[in-house]
Amino acid sequence: MISATTVYGVIRSGLASWRTRKLAKRLLGEKVYRAYRLFLTLVTLIGGLGLIYLVDTLPDVKIYSLGMPWILLTIPVQVLCFAGGMASLRQTDLWDLTGIRRLFRPEKEEPQVLVISGMYYWVRHPLYICVLLFVWLMPLMTWNILAFNVGITILITIGAVNEEKRLLKSFGEEYAEYQKRVPMLIPGFWLKRPSK
C-alpha cells in the first residue's frame, strides 16, 4: 500500500509541476494543451479511486476502532468537512478547476479574481484541510488506511506548496499579502479578516 501511494504521489506531483506543464504546452501545442488540466483531473480521480480499491482489497489488520462516545464526535466533524469541501469547491470555479471550462473557453487560463472570502477567509487551502480532517477522523483505522492517510497527507502538502508558487506567479503582490494574513493549511480563526 505504501509503495502504491508513493507511485501515485510521484506521478501526480510530477504531472502537476510547473515545469511539466510548460513542457507539455511546448510539446503538445496550445490547442491540445487546453485539455491538460482535465487530463490531470482524470489522473487524480482514477489514481485516487485505485488507491481506495487497494485499501479495501489488500490484506489488512485493524489498528483501532472508535466506539461510543468518540464516534459521536468524529462523524459530525467529517460531515462538516464534507460540507466545507463542497463549499470551497463552489466558491472557486469548479469547471475551471477540473479543466472542463478550458476546453470551451481557452482564454480563461488563470482565475481573474483572487477568492479570499468564505472558506478562504480562514485558510488558503480549505479543500485540502477538509480532505485531511475527513480521512484522519475515520472511526476505523487499519494499516492500509494509515498508509493511505500518510500518503494523501504528503501529496496534499506538496500540492499546496506547488499551488502557492503558481498563485504567487498569477497574482503577485496581492497573493503575497494574502499569505501574510491567512494560514496555508491550519485555519486561522484568531486572525484578522484579510482585506479584499
C-alpha positions in Angstrom: 0.0 0.0 0.0 2.8 2.4 0.8 4.6 1.8 -2.5 1.3 2.3 -4.5 0.6 5.5 -2.6 4.2 6.7 -3.3 4.0 5.9 -7.0 0.6 7.7 -7.3 2.0 10.7 -5.4 5.2 10.9 -7.6 3.2 10.7 -10.8 0.5 13.2 -9.7 3.0 15.7 -8.4 5.2 15.3 -11.4 2.3 15.9 -13.8 1.1 18.9 -11.8 4.5 20.6 -11.6 5.1 23.9 -13.3 8.0 22.5 -15.4 5.9 19.6 -16.7 3.1 21.9 -17.6 5.5 24.2 -19.5 7.0 21.2 -21.3 3.6 19.8 -22.2 2.5 23.1 -23.6 5.6 23.3 -25.7 5.3 19.7 -27.0 1.6 19.5 -27.4 0.8 23.0 -28.7 -1.8 25.4 -27.4 -4.9 23.6 -28.7 -4.0 20.2 -27.2 -2.7 21.7 -24.0 -6.2 23.1 -23.3 -7.1 19.5 -22.2 -4.1 19.1 -19.9 -5.9 20.3 -16.7 -8.7 17.9 -17.5 -6.2 15.1 -18.0 -4.6 15.9 -14.7 -8.0 15.8 -13.0 -8.8 12.4 -14.5 -5.4 11.0 -13.4 -6.0 12.3 -9.9 -9.5 10.8 -9.8 -8.7 7.4 -11.3 -5.5 7.1 -9.2 -7.3 8.0 -6.1 -10.1 5.5 -6.8 -7.4 2.9 -7.5 -5.8 3.6 -4.1 -9.2 3.3 -2.3 -9.7 0.0 -4.1 -6.4 -1.2 -2.8 -7.2 -0.1 0.7 -10.4 -2.1 0.6 -9.0 -5.3 -1.1 -5.4 -5.8 0.2 -4.9 -8.0 3.3 -5.2 -5.7 6.3 -5.0 -5.6 10.1 -7.2 -3.3 12.3 -5.2 -0.8 14.5 -8.3 0.6 16.3 -12.0 1.2 16.0 -13.6 4.1 17.7 -16.7 3.3 19.8 -19.1 5.4 21.8 -18.9 8.3 22.6 -15.9 9.1 20.3 -17.7 8.2 17.1 -20.3 10.9 18.0 -17.5 13.4 17.8 -15.7 12.3 14.7 -18.7 11.6 12.3 -20.2 15.1 12.7 -16.8 16.7 12.1 -16.4 14.5 9.0 -19.9 15.7 7.8 -18.7 19.3 8.4 -15.5 18.6 6.4 -17.5 17.2 3.5 -19.8 20.3 3.6 -16.8 22.6 3.9 -15.1 20.9 0.9 -18.2 21.3 -1.2 -18.5 25.0 -0.2 -14.9 25.7 -1.1 -15.4 24.0 -4.5 -18.5 26.1 -5.1 -16.5 29.2 -4.3 -13.9 28.5 -6.8 -14.9 27.8 -10.4 -15.3 24.0 -10.3 -15.5 23.9 -14.1 -12.2 25.8 -14.4 -10.6 23.8 -11.6 -11.3 20.5 -13.3 -10.2 21.8 -16.7 -13.6 21.4 -18.4 -14.1 25.1 -19.0 -10.7 25.4 -20.7 -11.8 23.1 -23.5 -14.6 25.5 -24.4 -13.1 28.8 -23.2 -9.3 28.6 -23.6 -8.8 32.3 -23.0 -9.6 31.7 -19.3 -6.2 30.2 -18.5 -5.9 31.6 -14.9 -8.6 32.8 -12.5 -9.0 36.5 -12.8 -10.1 37.2 -9.2 -8.4 36.0 -6.1 -11.0 34.5 -3.8 -10.3 35.4 -0.1 -13.8 35.3 1.3 -16.0 32.5 2.7 -13.8 29.4 3.4 -10.8 31.2 2.1 -11.2 33.8 4.9 -9.9 31.2 7.4 -7.4 29.2 5.4 -5.7 29.5 2.0 -6.5 25.9 1.0 -9.8 24.9 2.6 -10.4 21.9 0.4 -7.1 20.4 1.4 -7.7 20.8 5.1 -11.2 19.4 4.7 -9.9 16.3 3.0 -7.1 15.8 5.6 -9.5 16.1 8.5 -12.0 13.8 6.8 -9.5 10.9 6.2 -7.8 11.2 9.6 -11.1 11.2 11.5 -12.1 7.8 10.2 -13.6 5.8 13.1 -11.8 2.7 11.8 -8.0 2.7 11.4 -6.2 -0.2 9.7 -2.6 -0.4 8.4 -3.9 0.2 4.8 -5.9 3.2 5.8 -3.0 4.5 7.7 -0.7 4.2 4.7 -3.3 5.8 2.5 -3.7 8.7 5.0 0.0 9.3 5.3 0.4 9.3 1.5 -2.5 11.6 1.0 -1.1 14.0 3.6 2.2 14.1 1.9 0.6 14.6 -1.5 -1.6 17.4 -0.3 1.2 19.2 1.4 3.4 19.0 -1.7 0.3 20.1 -3.8 -0.3 23.0 -1.5 3.3 24.2 -1.8 3.2 23.9 -5.6 -0.1 25.7 -5.8 1.3 28.5 -3.6 4.1 29.1 -6.2 1.5 29.1 -9.1 -0.8 31.5 -7.3 2.2 33.8 -6.5 3.1 33.9 -10.2 -0.6 34.5 -11.1 -1.5 37.2 -8.5 1.9 38.6 -7.4 1.8 41.0 -4.5 -2.0 40.5 -3.9 -1.4 36.9 -3.1 1.8 37.7 -1.1 -0.3 40.0 1.2 -3.0 37.3 1.5 -0.3 34.8 2.5 0.8 37.1 5.3 -2.7 37.3 6.8 -4.2 33.8 6.3 -2.5 30.4 7.1 -1.9 27.8 4.4 -3.5 24.7 6.0 -4.3 25.3 9.7 -7.4 27.5 9.8 -6.7 30.9 11.5 -9.8 31.5 13.5 -8.0 34.1 15.6 -6.7 36.2 12.7 -8.0 39.5 11.3 -10.1 39.3 8.2 -7.9 39.8 5.0 -8.6 43.0 3.0 -10.5 42.4 -0.2 
